[in-house]
Amino acid sequence: MSPAKVISGSPTTLECFPHIHDDPSTLPRSLDPFTITTSTGFLPYLTSPTTLPDVFKPTMSLLSRLPVVKNDGTPGLLATYELGPAVLKELPDLTDEVDKLTTVDGALDLYKVMAVFRDYSFIASSYLLEPCWESWCTDPEKSYGLGRDVLPKAVARPLYRSAQILDLPPFMSYAASYALFNYTFNDPSKGLVYSNLRLVRAFEHGLDPRSSEAGFILTHIDMVKDTPGLITGALQVIETLQQGGPRSAVNDGFREILTSMEKIEAGMEDMWSNSKPSEYLSFRVFIFGITSQSMFPNGVIYDGVEDNNPLYFRGESGANDSIIPLLDHLCQIPMPKTPLTKILHEFRAYRPLPHREFLAHVRTKAEELRVRDFATQDTETTILLLRTLNHVRSFRWRHWLFAREYIIRRTPHPTATGGSPIVTWLPNQLSAVMDMMMSIYDSVLAPRKAQGTGGYNGACQKLVEPMMEQVRDQKEKLAKEVEKWCKERGV
C-alpha cells in the first residue's frame, strides 16, 4: 500500500503550518507566541516579557507586591492575606487597553496580549484562592475551605478579553501563563540553561530560583526546551509517509524522537532535586481550578462577563503539556472510553491554539497514513515504535511517581489541580500505553520470534525482551498500587 495514494490531495504540514521551518527571530508579533517552529519546539518563539506597557502600571504594582515573598525578600500581600482588599481598592478596569496592544502596522500584538493574560491569571488565581491559602497556613491538616466565588470586574474583564483574543479559557493555564510563558534569563547570552532560568511571576517563594516553587516550574521549561527534536522527528515520519519516501527515512524520524525523549526524561528526573516533595503542597494551593473542586461548589462569577453566570474552569496542570499528546497521536495509542479519558480530551482546550492545531494535524495524519500499520510491517520499524512507546510509558510512570510522592502520600484531597481524580486518572493513560506495547509485541514480534522470521534475531530480542518484561511487571505493580490507594481512600 502506497501512503501517497491513501492521502491523495491532503494538505502537507508546511501548507498547514507555513512558519514551522522559519527562524523564530523573523516572526511578527502578530502571531501567537506559541507558533511552533523546528528550532523552538513547544516553547514560545520569543521569551516572555517581564513587564506590561505603562498603562498597566497599577497591575504591575500589584503583581510586584503579590507573592508571599517578594523579589526583595520581604513579605508580600499574600503573606498577610491582604491581596483581596488591595485588588478591590487599587485595580482599575483596563479591559479597553487590551485591544490597543498593537504592532507598528496596527495588528494585535499577541506577544503583549499573552503577557496580559499571564499576569491577570496570576492575579485571578491569587484572589480566588487567597482564603484557601489562609486556611492552609492556619492548619494544613484541614480542608482548603472555600475560595472567593466572585472575580472582580477589574480582573475578570481584562482576563476574559485577552483569553478571547488568544482562544483560551480565561483561567491560569500551564503553557500560556504558569510555566512556558513565565520565564526569563538571568544572563540573556547564556540562553536555555537550567541555572540561567528565572521566573517572571510566582505565588510563594518562586522568585528565588533555588526554591521548590521555582524548581517545579523551571524543570518543566527545561524539559520543553528539548522538544524541537520531537517536532522534527514527527514531521519526518509524517512527511516521508505522505510523499511515499523510503522506510529508512521514517526510521530516522523515530530515532530523532528517541534522542529528544532521552534528553526530556533526563530533565524530568531532575524534578526530585529541583523541587522538594515536602514543599510542593504549599504553593500548589494557588494552581487549583474551579471544576470539580470543593473550594468552588457553585463555580465562580466573573463580574461583567457571561451575564454573571457561574463559570467553571480546570486548573493548571502539567498534563496540559504537549510532549506526550504528540506521541499519543503519532503512535496512535488508543485510550479507553472512560470518563477519565473524557477529562484528557477536555484538557486540550487549555493548550495554546498553535499547539492544539499541530496536535490535531498529527492525529489526523497518523490516522490517514496508518503509522502504526506501516511500522509493524517491518521488524526494525516495529522496534523503533516500541521504543518510542516505552518513552511514553516511562514518562507517564515517572509522572505517576511524582503524583504519588508529592501529593497522594501527603494529602487526602481527592482531586488534582486540573480537577481529575488524583489516584485513578494517570493510571488510565499509563495502562493504555502498556496495553498497546503488549499488543504489538504479542501480535507482531512474538510470532516472528516463534517462527524465526522477519529478522527478529538475537540482537533484537536482547533489546526488546527486557523492555517488555519491565512493562509486564510495571503493569502488575501499578494495578496493585491503585487498588491499595483506592481502598485506603474509599474510592
N, C-alpha and C positions, 0 to 999 in steps of 0.2 A: 504493500500500500504506500503510495507516494504522499507525504504530508502536503505537498503543494496542491494536490488535487482535492484534498479534504477541505481546504480553506480558500478555494479559488475566489478572488475578489475581496477577500478580507483585508482590512487596512493593516499596514505594518505598524510596528511600535513607533517608529520615527514619525509616521504620519499622525499618530495619536499624541505623541509627546515630542514636539519639534525641538525642544530645548535640552533633551536628555544628554546629548553629547557636547553641549555648549560649555564654554569657560564661564563659571559662575560669576566672575567679576564683570562680565559683559551683560548680564541680565538686568533688565529695567526693574525698578522697584514697584512698578505697577503689577508685576507678577506676584503670586502668592509666595511668601518666603520659603515655603516647603516644596517649591517646584523641584522635582527630582533631577539630579544630574549624575553621571557616572563618576564624577570626582567628589561629590559631597554625599552621595547616598541618601539616607533618610534624614540627615541633618539639614537645617535651613541653609540656603546658598549664601546667606550673609549672617555673620554673627549678630545676635540680637542687640538692639540699642540699650544703653543703661539709663537713659533719661527720656522724658517726653518733651514735646515742644513747650515753649514758655507759657502758653495759655493754660497749660495743665499744672502750673506751679502749686496750686492748693493740693492737687492729687499727689505730686512729688513730695510735698512737705509731709503729708500723712503717711506715705509709703516709707519715708526715711525714719519715721518715729514708730512705725508699726511693730517691728519684731520684739520678741521677748527680750533679746539682747541686741541693741543697735550696733551699727558699724563701728562706733567709737567705744564699744564695750559697756556702755551704760544701759540701764533698764529702759525698755520702750513701752508703748501703750499697752501691749498685751501682757506685760509683766504685772501691771496693776489693774488690768481688766477695764481700761478706760478708752479702748478703741471705739466702742459703740457710741458713747457720747461725743467723741471727737468727730466721728463721721457725720453725725446729725448737725453738729454745730459749725463745722468748718467747710464741708464739701459742697460747692455749687453744682448745679446740673449743667454739665458741659457737653451734653449729647450733640448739640448742633455743631460743636467744633470737630467732631469725628469726621464729618463729611467734608471738612475743609482741609483735611490732611491729603494734599495732592502733590504730585511731582511737578516739575517745571513745565511740562506740556499739558497740565491740567487733569491728568488721570489720577485716580485714587492711589495714594502711596500705601500699598498693603504692608510694607515693612513697618511703617509707623502705626497703621491700624492694628497690626498684630501686637505691637508693644502696648497699645492702649488696652487691647483685650487681655493681655497677660497681667497688666498692672491692676485693672479693675477686678479681674478674677481673684487676685490675691486679697484685695480689699473685701470683696464679697464673701469669700470663704472665711476670712478673719472675723468679719462682722457676724455672720450667721452662726459660727461655731465658737465664738468667744465664751458664751455661757458654758458650753461643754468643756472648754479648756479650764475654766474656773472650777467646774465640778471635778475634773481630772486632778487638778493641782490640790484640791481640798482633800480628796480621798480617791486615789487611783483604783481602789478595790471596788468601788461602787460603779453604777452605770454612768454614762455620759450626761444623763439628764436630757433636757430639751434645748435645742438651738432656737435662735430667733426665727420667727416664721414670716416676717415681712422684711424685704430688702428695700431700703430707702430709694426713692426716685433718683437721687444724685449718683447712686451706684448702679441701680438696675438698668436705667435707660442707656447710659454710655456702654455698659457691658453688652446689653441686648443689641444695640445698633452695630457695634464693632463685630459681634458674632454674626449678625445678619450679613454683613459685607463679606465675611470670611467663610460663610456657610458652615458655621459651627454651632453646637448648642451653647447657650450663654452661661457657661459654668466652667470652672477650672478643669483643664484637660492636661493629659500627660505631655504631649508634644508642644502644643501651642502656648502653654503658659508655665506649667510647673517645672518641666525639665529641659526639653530640647530648644526652647526659645528663652531660656533663663540662665544663660552662661555668658561669661566674657573671659578675657585673658588677663592674667597678671602682667605678662610681657607679650605684646602682640607679635613680636618677632619669633617667639618660640612655638606659637600655634597650639595644636591639639595634643598637648602632652598633659597627662593627668595632673601633675604637680603645678601646671600653669593655669588650670581651670579655676574660675571663681564664679560664685552665684551672683546674680543681679538682685533677686528678691528671695527672702526667706521668712519663715514664721517664727522660729525659735532661735537656735544658735547658728543657723546655716551660713551667715555671713563670715563666720570663722571657717576657713577651708579645712581645718582639722576636725571639725565637729562631725558627729554622726549624721546630722541632717544634711550637711554639705556632702558628706561621703555617699549617702544614699542617692542623692540626685546626680552628683558628678560621675558616679560609677555608670549610671545609665548613659550619660553623654559619652563617656569613654568607650562604652560598648558600641554605640551607634556610629562613632567615628569610623569604624571598620566595616560599615555597610556598603561602600562603593563596590567592593568585590561581589557582594550579593547581587546588586543591580546588574553589574557587568555579566556575571555568570548566568543569571536568569535570562537576560536578553540574548546571550549567545545560544542557550538551549532553544528558546522560542524562535529566534530569527533563523537559526540553522534548519530547524524543522519546517518552518514556513517556506523557506527557499529551497527545500529538498536537498540540503547540504549533506556532507559526509557525517557518519556516526562519530567519527573521531572528534569532530568539532563540538558535537553535543557532549561527548565525554569531557572535553576540555572545559566546557561551561560548568559542568558539575564539579570538576576539580577546582575551578575558581571559587565556587560556592564553599567547598570544603575548606579551602585555605582561609577564606574570610571567617567562617564559623569557628575555626580553631582560635583565631585572634579574639573574636567576640566572646567566646566562652572563657578564655583566659582572663579577660577583663571582668566578666561576670563573677568569676571565682574570687576576685579581689573584694567583692562586697563584704565578705566576712571580716576583713581587716579595716576596710574603709568606713564601715558603719556598724557600730556595736549592736547586737540583738537586744541587749538590755535597755537601750536608749531609744529604740525605734517607736515604741507605743506613744511616747511623749509628743513628738512632732507629728505623728500620724493623725492626731486629733483633728488637725486642720485640713486634711485631704479627703475626708468623708464627703459623700454626696448626699442627695436628698432621697432618691429612690431606694425603697426597702431598708430604710434606716430608722431606728427607734427615736432618734433625735428630731425627726421631722414627720410625725404621724399624719399631719394634714398638708404636707407639701410646704412650699414657700411662695408667698405672693410677691411678685416683682412689681412694686408700686409704679403705676403708669404704663404697664406693659400687659399685653394679652387680656385686656379688660379686668385686670386684677384677679384673674382666676389663679388658683394654686397651681404651681408648676413643680415638676419632678425631673431631676437630672441625676445621672450616675456620676459617681465621684472619680477623682483622679486615680488612675491605675496603670501600673507598668504593663498590664495585659493589653493596653491600647497601643503598645509599641508595634511596629510594622515588620520586625525581623521574622518572627515565626509565622505570622499570617502569610507572608510572601512564600515561604517554603511549604506551608499547608496547601496553598493554591497551586504552586508549580508542581508539587509531587502528588497532587490530587488525593490528599488524605481525607477519607470520608469521616465525618463527625456523626455521632449517634443522634437520632432525632429525639432529643430530650429538652425539657425546659432549660437545662444548663447550657445547651448549645444555642438556644434562643438568646440567652444573655450574651454569648460570644458574638452573635450577629448584631445585637444592639450596640455593642462596643464600637462597631465600625464607624458609626456616626460621629464619634468623638475624635477621630483621626483627622488631620488636615485634609482638605479637599484633594490636593495632588496625590497624597498617599492613598486615599480611597480610590481615586481614579486608576492609579497604577496597579493596585492590588486587584481591582475588578478586571482590569485588562489582562493581567497574568492569569487570573482564574478562568476567564473566558477562553484565552488562547490555549491554556493547558488542556481544557476540555475539547476544544476543536481539534487540536493536534494529537490528542490522546497520548500525552507524555508518558504516562505510566505504561501503557501498552507498548509504546515504542521502546522504552527502556528494558522491559522484561523479555524482549525478543533476543537479547544478546547478554551473555553472562557478564562481560566486563561492565556494561552499562547498568545491568541489574545491581551489581555490587556497588557501583557509584551511587545509585539511587538509594540503596540500603544504608550506605554510609551517611548520606545526606539526611535520611530519616532518623538515623541514630543520633545526629546532632540535634534534631528536633526533640527527640526523646530525652537526651541528656540535658538540654536547655530546660525543658519542662520539668524534669526530675529535680534539677537544682532549684527551680522556682518553687516547687513543692517543698523542698527542704527549707528554703527561706521562709515560706508561709508557716511551716511547722515550728521552726526555731524562733522566729521573730514575733509570731503572732499567736498561733494556736496554743502553744505551751504557756503563754503569758496572759491571756485574756479569754473570758468566756463569751465576749461579744460575738454573735453568730455570723456577722456579715463582713466581707472585705470592704475596702473603701469604695469600690465600684458598685457595691450592692449585691455581689454574688455570694452564695453560701460559702463560708470560709473553708469548710472541710471537704466538700464534695466537688467544688467547681473545677479546680485544677486537675484532679484525677480524671475528670470527664474527658478532657483533651489529651492527657498523658496516656490514658488507656487506649484512646483511638489510634495514636501513632504506634504503640506497641502492637496492637492487633493487626495493623497494616503490615508491619515488619514481619510478623509471624506468618501472615497470609502469603506474602511474597516468597518468603523462604520455603514454606510448605508446598506451595503450588508451582514454584519455578525452580528453585535451586535444589531442593531435596530430591525431586525426580531425576534431575541431571546427575546428581551425586550417585543415586542408586543405579542409574543406567550407564554411568561413566561417559556421558555425552555432554555436548555443549561447552566444552572447555572448562568445566568446573573441576579443576585439578587440585593437587595437594596445597599449592600456594594459595589458591582461592579459599580452600577450606580453613587454612591457618588464619586467614584474615576474617572470615565470616563466622565460623563456629563459636569462637569465644564471645563475639558480639551478640550472637543470638542467645547464647547461654545466659549472658547478663540480662538480656531483655526478659527472658522467661522468669529468671529469679526475681527481677525487679517488679514484674507484674504481680507475682505472688506476694511479695513483700508489701507492695502498695495496697493491695486488697486487704491485707491484714491490718495495716496501719489505719486505713479509712474506717474499717469496721470498728477498730478499737476507739478511735476518736468519736465516731458517731454514737457508740454505746455510752461513752463517758459523758457526752453532751446531750444525750437523749434525743438525737436527731433521727 
